[in-house]
Amino acid sequence: MISFVTFIVSLVYSRDFLLFIALSSVILTGAVVPSIFFYLRSKFRRQKETNKTSKLRVGIFHPYCNAGGGGEKVLWVALQALQKQYKNAEFYIYTGDIEATPAEILEKVDKLLNVKVDKSVKFVYLTKRKWVEGAQYPYFTLLGQALGSVYLGFEAINQLVPDVFIDTTGFTFTLPLFKHLGRCKTGCYIHYPTITKKMMSRVANRQSMYNNRSVIARNPVFSFAKLLYYRLFAWLYSLAGQCSDTTLVNSTFTLEHLTELWGRPLHLVYPPCEVDHLKKIAKPSVRPKKIRILSLAQFRPEKDHPLQLQSLYELREILHDDFADVTLVLCGSCRNLDDSTRVADLKDLSKHLSLENNVEFKVNLTYEELLREFREAYLGIHTMLDEHFGISVVELMAAGLITLAHRSGGPLLDIIETSEGSRLGFLATTPDEYAYIIKYILTSGDEEINEIRERARASVDRFSSSKFRDEFLRAIEPLFK
């Protein structure tokens, strides 16, 4: 037994064995991998030729097309524009919403998002969507989701090889599959960069956040290892981004960060916002006695709903008796069980802070129900750090709500001007700051508030759906030539 172990150890450390391993690796990389690549490329070429029609096939990758959020609004308004512009094209949506029929999806789009699309759109159902969800990867989440998106993208391309492939979700690692294996023209609409140099800086500075656990932030060795991991991932992300023939971004925030990483031309196209009919909602010229503060955001961790509850708690300390007339209304959609659990946790937090009588939760409202909330609310609040754009912020302003958002990302760079004399809304960072600004709004004169409201409503036309359709079609046109 000892002699056998000695033999194995001597073999492992022998020069011939190491040479054998090195040569095997070279052969595997230089022969096997290219063979697989060219086999798959040939397979997808034959598949495309077999299914060839006179119409251009356009595949749009959006695994959560039935979620009802701002990203989905971009998808459906973009599809609406493409259907009208390119009548001799067939449009397919790659989706993981296997529980919903095409009719149910389109009905929800109409009711929740107020968008009507041609029912000729087809759906390619994907069963591997769970592999792009962060909950599957407690560690190395970014890398896990990236590999999961490649796996999901491979399922998609196996079902349909389009002529034009457009990703509207930010799953950038699907682009090389369709570009090099499917030989498609490729484009993408990026809502937010998957990784930024700012994220790497936070890890380097050992800041604890929802995407940087305190156990890592406190440990210099763990922080150094995570920084190396982030840098490697950023390099891979940049390589994947080079596979996009046309790249659209939704905000100055995303434009600046992606330009820093990808170093290639990008098109800034603000997302579509409902403004026309929201601007028609009548608002009283005097402050109502009952104050409703409307929050409009999906129940995701990055939206930071706890900050809203903490701000309300601080407001109670400085508003005193008038606080009984204040209600925070949290409206948003739940995509899955994790989101539903998050809502339950928020309800528990509101009870813990003794705010349950001043907080309402409105989950998965229809668009008509949401319009009612717009009509009844006086203020709007948004608390996400580095919100890439902020469709809901624009909609709050268009509906005549005095809007308070986080001093970062899209609200800071694109939407809310805070200079005196041209103020469109307010920006804050901490619970105290949010609370004091809300108190300032509630104690300001009606004339000042009405002037802010009218300026804000006049400013939102630059983010209208019609503006988005025109800019989107102009940017995406090269893919259809």
C-alpha positions, 0 to 999 in steps of 0.5 A, spaced: 500 500 500 505 504 501 509 503 495 503 504 491 502 511 494 509 512 493 508 511 486 502 515 485 506 521 488 512 520 484 508 520 478 504 526 479 510 530 481 514 527 475 516 531 469 513 526 464 506 526 467 506 534 468 508 534 460 502 529 459 497 534 463 500 540 459 499 537 452 492 534 454 490 541 456 492 544 449 489 538 445 483 539 449 483 547 448 485 547 441 481 541 438 475 539 442 473 546 444 473 548 436 470 542 434 464 543 439 463 550 436 463 548 429 459 543 430 454 547 434 454 553 429 453 548 423 447 545 427 444 552 428 445 554 420 442 548 418 436 549 423 435 556 420 435 554 413 430 549 414 425 554 418 427 559 413 421 563 411 420 570 406 419 574 413 425 576 417 425 573 424 426 577 430 427 574 437 427 578 443 430 575 450 425 577 456 425 571 461 420 575 465 416 578 460 409 577 464 412 581 471 409 588 469 415 592 471 418 598 468 423 593 464 417 590 461 414 596 459 420 597 455 419 590 452 412 591 450 412 599 447 419 597 443 415 591 440 409 595 439 414 600 435 417 594 431 411 591 429 408 597 426 415 599 423 417 592 420 410 589 418 414 583 414 417 581 420 415 575 425 416 577 432 418 572 438 419 573 445 423 568 449 420 567 456 420 563 462 413 564 464 411 557 462 404 558 467 401 563 462 398 563 456 400 568 450 393 570 451 394 571 458 400 575 458 397 580 452 391 581 457 396 583 463 400 587 458 394 591 456 391 591 463 397 593 468 401 596 463 396 600 458 400 597 452 396 594 446 401 590 441 399 586 435 397 579 437 401 576 432 407 575 436 409 568 438 412 566 444 418 561 445 417 558 452 423 556 456 423 551 462 430 553 465 429 560 467 430 558 475 438 558 473 438 566 472 435 567 479 440 570 484 437 565 489 440 559 486 447 562 487 448 564 495 455 565 493 458 568 486 451 570 484 454 574 478 458 569 475 452 564 477 447 568 474 451 569 468 452 562 466 445 561 468 443 566 462 448 562 458 444 555 459 438 559 458 440 562 452 442 555 449 435 553 451 432 559 447 437 558 441 435 550 440 428 552 439 429 558 435 435 561 431 432 568 429 435 573 424 435 578 429 436 577 436 435 583 441 436 582 449 431 587 453 433 584 460 441 585 461 443 578 460 449 580 456 452 573 456 447 571 451 449 575 446 455 571 444 451 565 443 447 568 438 452 572 435 457 567 434 453 560 434 447 563 431 450 568 426 445 573 428 445 580 428 445 582 435 442 588 439 441 589 447 437 595 451 441 595 457 437 598 464 443 597 468 450 595 468 451 588 471 457 590 474 460 597 475 467 600 477 463 603 483 461 596 485 468 594 485 470 601 489 465 599 494 468 592 495 475 595 495 473 600 501 469 594 504 462 597 504 457 593 507 451 593 502 445 588 500 450 585 494 456 585 499 455 581 505 458 584 512 462 578 513 466 579 507 466 587 508 469 586 515 475 581 512 481 584 508 482 577 505 475 576 503 475 583 500 481 582 496 479 575 493 472 578 492 475 584 488 479 580 484 473 576 482 469 582 480 475 585 476 475 578 472 467 578 471 468 585 469 473 583 463 468 577 461 462 582 461 466 587 457 468 581 452 460 579 452 458 586 450 463 587 444 458 582 441 452 587 441 452 590 434 447 595 437 447 597 444 441 602 447 442 604 454 436 607 458 440 613 462 446 617 463 448 613 469 448 607 465 451 610 459 457 613 463 458 606 467 458 602 461 462 607 457 467 606 462 467 598 462 465 597 454 469 603 451 464 602 445 459 607 442 452 607 446 445 610 444 442 613 450 434 612 449 430 614 455 425 608 457 417 610 455 413 613 461 406 614 461 405 622 461 399 624 457 393 621 461 397 622 467 398 630 466 391 630 465 389 628 473 386 634 476 390 636 483 387 640 488 390 647 489 390 647 496 394 641 501 389 636 503 388 634 510 389 627 509 396 626 506 397 620 502 405 618 500 405 614 494 411 609 493 411 605 486 416 600 485 417 592 484 418 589 491 425 587 490 431 588 495 435 594 491 428 598 491 430 599 499 423 599 501 425 599 509 428 606 508 421 608 506 418 605 513 424 608 517 423 615 514 416 615 516 418 613 523 423 619 523 417 623 520 412 621 526 418 624 531 418 631 528 410 631 525 407 630 532 400 630 532 399 631 524 402 624 523 395 621 524 393 624 517 399 621 513 399 614 510 404 611 506 402 607 500 407 601 497 404 599 490 408 594 486 408 587 483 411 581 486 415 576 481 415 570 485 415 567 492 421 571 494 418 578 493 412 575 496 416 574 502 419 580 502 412 584 502 411 580 509 417 582 512 416 589 510 409 588 514 412 585 520 417 591 520 411 596 519 408 593 525 415 593 529 416 600 528 408 601 530 406 604 523 401 599 521 396 604 522 400 609 517 402 604 511 398 600 506 400 595 501 397 594 494 400 588 491 399 587 483 394 592 482 391 593 475 392 599 471 386 602 473 387 601 480 394 604 480 390 611 476 386 611 483 392 611 487 395 617 483 389 621 483 388 620 491 396 621 493 399 628 494 407 626 495 411 621 491 417 617 494 422 613 491 428 610 495 433 606 491 440 607 491 443 608 484 436 607 480 438 606 473 433 611 471 426 611 474 420 610 470 416 610 476 419 617 478 417 620 472 410 617 472 409 620 479 411 627 477 407 627 471 401 625 475 402 631 479 405 628 485 410 632 489 416 627 488 422 625 493 427 620 490 434 618 492 440 623 490 443 618 485 442 615 479 437 617 474 433 621 479 439 625 480 442 625 473 436 625 468 430 627 472 429 631 478 432 638 477 433 641 484 435 648 483 431 654 486 427 657 481 427 651 477 425 646 482 422 639 479 422 635 486 426 633 491 432 629 493 434 625 499 439 620 502 438 618 509 431 617 513 432 623 517 433 627 510 427 624 507 423 626 513 425 633 514 424 634 506 417 631 507 415 635 513 418 641 509 413 640 503 407 639 508 408 646 511 410 649 505 405 654 501 400 652 496 403 657 491 410 654 492 408 647 491 403 648 485 409 652 481 413 645 483 408 641 480 407 645 474 414 645 472 415 638 473 409 636 469 411 640 463 418 637 464 416 630 463 414 630 455 422 628 454 420 621 457 414 620 453 412 613 450 412 617 443 419 619 444 421 613 446 418 609 440 422 614 435 429 614 438 428 606 439 427 605 432 432 610 430 437 606 434 435 599 432 435 600 425 442 598 423 439 591 425 434 591 420 438 593 414 
